[in-house]
Structures are given as C-alpha cells and as structure tokens.
Amino acid sequence: MRLRTWITGEAASGAILLAAAMVALAWANSPWREGYADLVAMRVGPSALHLDLSLGTWAADGLLAVFFFVVGVELKHEFRAGGLSNPREAAVPMLAAIGGMAVPAVLYVLVVSLMGEPAALTGWAIPTATDIAFALAVLAVFGRGLPLALRTFLLTLAVVDDLLAIVVIAVFYTDTVRLAPLVAVAACLVVFRLLVTSRFARWWFLLPVALVAWWFMHESGVHATVAGVLLGFCVPATAIHGEKLPRTVAYEHRVRPISAGLALPVFAFFSAGVTVVGADVGGILSSPIVIGILVGLVAGKVIGVLGVTALITRFTRFRLPQGIGVRDLVGVGLLTGIGFTVALLVAELSFPGGEDLAAAKVAILLASLVAAALAAVSLRWDVRRARSNDMNRDGIADDINTFIGADEKGERP
C-alpha cells in the first residue's frame, strides 16, 4: 500500500519517468549502445494476429494504452463530476489548452517553412502535447505555497490538451482506416460498458474484452492507444450499486500505479534513447525540426496559454478561479511546455525513423528540460511575491485556505 501511494505521488512518478529516460540515454550513448538498439528492435508476438511487433512498438502501442485509459477515466470523471462539469469554471483552462496547442503548431510550421524544410511539416503536432506526470511533478516540488486551485487549473488544461492530442493522433496520423475492425471495436465497447456498469464487474471479465478492443483498434489502422481512452470513457462516473465512490475514481486508483510505475517508464526507456555519439551535434541542434520544436514547446506554449487567458478574461465574463492571477499562469504555461511522453509518441508517428526522428527526440528532451527549469524559477518567484486579496480581479475577495504542499492541518508551507 505504501509503495502504491509512493509510486502514484506526483513527485515520485515524475522522478521514475526521468530516471527511465536517463538510463535509456546513458545506454544509447555508451560503448554498448548497439545492445540498446537491438533490444528496442527485438520483435515478439504472434505474427498470425499481426502482432509480431518490436519491443519499442509494444511500449508505444501497448503499454501506453494503459496510460491513455487512465487519461480517459480522468476525463470522464472531470466531465461528469470534476472541474469540467461546470462550463463557466472550465471555460478558461479549456480555451487556454486550445491556445496552448494552436500557437506551438503555428510557430513550428513557420520556423520549418522559413528554414526551407517542407518535408518536416509532418511534425507540426509534436510541440502541441503536454506531459501531465512531469508537469504536475514540477508544480508539486516548486509550487509549494501557491493556491491549490492552480494545480486544478493545470490538471484541467493538461487533460483537455491530452484529449485534443488523442483526436489529432486519430485524425491526422491514420493513413488507412478499415471499417470492419472499427465496428468490432464498437461492439467490444458495448460489452465493456455492460460489464463495467454491472454489479459483478471484475477485472478478469474486463481485461479480456479490453485486450480484444485494443487488438481490433490496432487492426483498424487507427492508433491502438485510442482504444484506451474509449474504454476509459465507458467507466461510470457516478457511484452505483451502493458503492461509496464512483467507479472512475476506483479504477483510476487501481490502474494509475501500473501506468505511473510501469507503462510510462517503460515507454520512456524505449523512446528516449537517442544516440548522439559520432553524430553531428551542431547540425542536429541547428536543424529546422529541433528549432521548431524548441520554439513551439518553450515559447509557443506559454504564449498560447497566457495570450488566450488574457484575452478571454479581459473581453468576456469568464474569470480565473479564486486566488489565481494571470501572473500565476507564466509558470503554468511553461509547465505545459514539458512535452515528453505524448510528444515522443507523436514524433514516432510523424517521422518513420532516421535523422529526423532522432532530431525530434533530442528537441523534445531538450525543450522539456528547458521548460521545466524555467517553470521552476517562475514558480519560486511567484511564491515569494505578495498576493492581493482579489487575484482573479472579479471584484470578490478571495477565500483561499488550501495550498500546494500544505501539511495535514492545511497550513501553508
């Protein structure tokens, strides 16, 4: 129980993810780097089912579906009972998420086009993604003392960001779609919904149906991880059959340790290992792909989040939650520039391999590191500054008594 609590803690899950990426980078640039490449390319699985995939593909298509199931469950709960259930409260972070995706994409396209590399335009969606685990981990460590509502704002923004990223993957990174497997996916979702809402829902009933749904999604041509989100949406977000908690909460608590402790670190291990030994590092760093991703994640994200938030709070009736001001969103905007997990996935979908994929991964890792460092500095600066009693400027005095990192008594750290 203690191990599960520790793994699912925001700081710990971010540290595990970072450690997995660092091990991959170290191995991929060591004298034994060929062993890492061979491991990633090793193929396992039954060929009769078209599942003779490399371990790297299994990590991206298989294990990452577990992460997206957790995302789907969180989204379902947020839409029904959480921060997205009230449109007036959810409007600002939802619109900020759209701005935080659109501006980086536009900047990437501009950079790549101006540098004369039209073939790299396929990577336009790479800087649009936000890594929830890393972003929340940095906020938990460096945002101690800020209103807890800021975490809710970031979580809502990141969840919407992930939902839009899933839509982008399904729409723009699917070459061919086979109708019959999609119909089979729909049938599996119906069965899964009936089982997951029944009084006798058990994992040994649900898991086989989920695996079959994942396989049919894989066969359809749509990225298999989309199945994870759809399955998550099937989980009821209200307490049923006399249970105290909604099943979205119960399932999220059960599956999150697997996602945080296994799925995400293994994916990071197989995806983050970029070999730069013997490569032209200067040429890689000056490539349009690297510059476009760096500009998109580090600058585009914060410009999009801050810009949209400033516009809608100034020219509409929508306001930020109590205790949050626009200045707080500098750190939040920088946190959304930590792309990592989903950005690495989109990079693998955008570029089939070779130098372009390596450049994209280098850019994602570098941009995520820069964004995290700048966010840490911004958050600590924000903590030290005096706060007014009406940070969101809605004319009503803020009543804030919950803070990030507060002790059990709720006292501000």
N, C-alpha and C positions, 0 to 999 in steps of 0.2 A: 504493500500500500504506500509506504514511504517512497519507494523507488518510482512508482507511478506518479505520485504527486511531484516528485523532483523532476522527472522527465517532462511533464506537461507544464512545468513552470516556464514563464516566458524567457527569463534569462538563461535557464539551463538548456531549453530547446534550441535557442539561438547559438549557444556555445557548442552543442553537439553538432549542429549543422556546419558551423565554422570549422570545427575540428575535422570533420569528414572531408571538407573541401581542401583543407591544408594538407591532410595526408595524401589526397589524390595529387595535388600539385607537387608535393615533395617527391612522390614516387614517379610521377610522369617526367620529372626533370632530374632523376637520379641515374646512375650508371645502369640501373635495372629497369629503365623506362620501357624497354621492349616487352617486359613481362606484364606491365600495366596495360599496354596496348593490346597484347594478346588476350588478357583477361576480359577487357571490355568487348573485344570482338568474338569471344568464345560463344558458339551457338549451342543452345539447348532447347528442347521442346519437341513435341510430335509434329513432324512435317505433314502428316495426313490432315491435320487441323490447321495447317498454315501457321503453326506456332513454333517453327524452328528459328527462333529469334536470338540475336546476340544478347549477352547479359546487359549491355548498355540499353538496348531497346526494351528488354524486360523491365528495367528500372524506370524508364521513361513512360512506357505504355501500361505496365502492370502495376508496379508499386505506387506510382504517382496517382493512380486511380483511387488509392486509399486516401491520399491527401485531398483529392477533389471530392470524395464522399464526405469528408469532414466539412469541407467548404460548403457543399450542398446542404448538409444538415444545419450548419450555422445560418446559411441564407434563409432556409425555410423558417427557422426559429425567429430570425430577425424580422422577416416579413410579417409573421403572424403575431409575435409577442414581444419583439425587441425594438431596437432603435429605428427599424424601417417600417414599423407598424403605424406610426404617426407621420403622415406625409409632411406636415409642417416642420417637424423636428428633423426628419430625414432628408428634406429637400436640399439643404446646404451641403452636407457631405456627399450626397449623391451627385449633385451638379459639379461639385469640386472634383469628384472622381472622373467625371466625363472630361472636364478641362485638363485634369492631370494625365489623361490618356491622349487627348487630341493634340495638345501643344507639343509633347515629345515626338509624336509621329510626324507632325508637320516639320519640326526642326530637323529631324533625321532626313526626311525627304529633301529638304532644302540643302542641307550640307552635302549629301551624296550627289545630288543633281549638280550643284555648283562645282563640286570637285570632279565632275565628269566620270561618274561611275554608275551608269544606269542599271547595270546588272545587279547592283547591291540593293536596289529598291525593294527587293523581296523581303528584306529585313525590317521594313518600316514598323512592324508591330513589336519588335524586340524591346525598345525603351518605354513601352506603354505599361509594362507589368510592374506590380509591387509584391514584394515578398512579405507576407503577413508575419511569419515567425520572426524574421530578423528585425523588422520594423518595430514590433511590439517589444522585442528583447532590448533594443537600444533605448526605447522610451522607458521601459521599466528600470533600467540602470541609471540613465542620465536625466530622466524627467521626474525624479523623486521630489515631491513637494508641489507639483503642479496639480490643478484640479483633475479629479478622476474623469470628469466629462471629456477631457482632451483624449484620453485613451478610447472612450466610446466613439468619439468623432473619428479617430484614426482607424479603429476597427471597422466602423461602418463604411468609411471611404475605401479601405483596403478590400473589404468583402465585395462591394459593388465593383471595384476595379477587377477583382478576380472573376466575377460573373461576366463582365464585359470581355475579359481576356478569353474566357471559355467560348463566348459567342464568336469572337474573332478567329479562334482556332477552328471552330466548327465550320465557319462560313468561308474563310479565306485560305485555310490550309488543308482543304479537302479537294483532291484532284477529281476523283470519280466517286459517285455515290451509288450503291447497289440497293435497290428498293426492298427486295425480299428480306435481307438481313435486318433492315430498319423496322420492317413490320414485325419481325421476330423479337426485336428489342422492345417494341411497344407491348407485345404480348407478355414478355418477361416482366416488364414494369408493372403491368396489371396484376400479375401473380404476386410479385414482390409487395405491391401495395396491399393486397388482400391479406398476405401473411403478416406484414409488419403492423397492421392495424388490428390483428386478431388477438384474442385473449391468450393464445398459446404460441405467440411469436418466440421462436428460439433460433439461436444463431445457426444451428445445424440444418434448419429449414431455409433460412435466409441466404446463407453463404452460397450454396449450390446455384440458387436462382440468380444471385448477383454475378457469379462467375460465368454463367451461360449468357446473361445480358451483356457482360463485358466482351465475351467472345464474338457474339453477333455484331456488336458495335465495331469490333476490330475487323470483322469480315465486311462490314458495310462500306468501309473506306473513310468513315468519319473517325477522328482520333479517338482511340479507345477510352481515354481518360474522361471523355464527356459522359460515359456511362456512369461513372462515379457520382457526378453532380446530379444526374437524373434520378439515380437511386436515392441519393440524399434527400431530394425533394419529395420522395414518396413517404418519408417518415413523418408521422403525425406530430404537429407542434402544440398539441393540447393534451392534457392529462386524460387518459381513457382507462376504462375498466377499473376504476377506483384507485389508480396509481397516483402517487403524490407529485411526481414530476412528469412533464411532457417527455415523450419518447425521443424527441430531438435532443433534449438535454442528456438523457440517459445514454443514448447511442454515441453522442459526441464524447462523453466521459469515457466510454468503453473503447472507442476506436482511436481517440486522439493519442494515447500513448504509443500505439502501433505506428501512427502517422509521424509523430514527432521523434520517436526513438528508433524507428526502423526505415519507414518508407522515404522520408525526406533525406536523412543522412546517407542512405544507400544511393539514392538518386544523385545527391551532390557528389558522392565519391566517384560515380561512374561518369558524371558530366563535367566536373570542374577540372579534371586532369588535363591541362593544356601543356604540351611540350614546347618550350621555347629555346631549349638547348640547341645551339647550332643555327637557330633561325635569325633572320634579320630583324632584331627587336625594334630598331629605329624605323624600319619600313612598315612593320606591323602597327606601331603606335601612330604612324602618320597616315595610315590607310583611311579612306572615307568611311568605312564601316566603323572603325574604332572611334573616330572623331564624332561621327553621327550619333553613336550610342552614348558616348560620354556627354555630349551636349544635350541629348534628349533626356537622359536619366538625371543628370546633376542639375542642369538649368531648366529644362523643359518641364519637369515635374513640379518644381516649386513655383515656376511662373504660372503654370496652368492652375494649380490648386489655389494659390494666392490671388491670382487675377480673377478667376471666376467667383471666388468667395467675396472679394472686394466689390465686384460689380453687383452681385445679387443682393448683398446686404445693404448696398447703397441705394439701389434703384428699385428694390421690391420690398415687400413686407417681411420677407424671410430674415431671420436673425440667427446668429450663432447661439449655442446653448449657454445657459448661465455660467458665468465665471470664465468664459473663453473670449479672448480678443483676437483681432486679426494678427497681432504680433506673435501669438502662440502658434500660428499656422506656418510661420517660417520653418520652425523645427519639424512640424508635421509634413510640410511639402518636401523637405529634404529627406525625411524618413521614407516617403513614397518613392524616392529615387533609388532605394535599395531593391533592385530588380531580382537578382539571383535566381531562385527556383523556377518561377514561371518564365522569366526572361531566358534562362538556359534552355528550357523546353521549346520556346518559340524560336530560338536561334537554331536548334537542331531541325526544326520544321522548315525554317527559312533557307538554310544552306545545307546541301547534301553532305558536305564534308570538305576536307582540304583546307587551304589557307583562309578562305572566307569564314568558315566555321570557327577555326582557331582564333582568328582576329575578333570575331563576335564574342567568343567566350572570354578572351582577355579583356575586352572592353567592358563586359558585364561585371566581371570580378573587380576591375579597377574602379569603375563608376560606383559600384555598390560600396566599396571601401571608402571612396572619397565622400559619397553622400552620407554614409554612417558617421564619418569623422566630423563633417560639417554639422550634421544634425546634433551630435553630442555637444559640440561647442555652443550651438544655438540654444539648445535646451537648458544647459547650465547657465547661460547668460539670462535666459528668460526666468529661471528660478530665482536668481538673485535680484531681479528688478522688482520694485514696488508695484503692487497691483491696486487698481482702483476698485471701488465697490460696485461698478457697473461696467465690467469689461466688454460685454457684448453690446453696450450702448442701446439698450431697449427701453431706457427710462425707468427701469425697475431695479432696485438694489439687489445685487447677487446674494444668494443664500447658499454658500458653499461650505460643506463640512466633511467632504470626502476628498482625499488626496492620493495621488500615486505614491506608493511606498509607505502609506500610513501604517502605524502599528495596530495591534488588536483593539486598542481603545479608540482608534480613529484619529489619533493625534498626528499632526503634520510632521514629517521627518525634518 
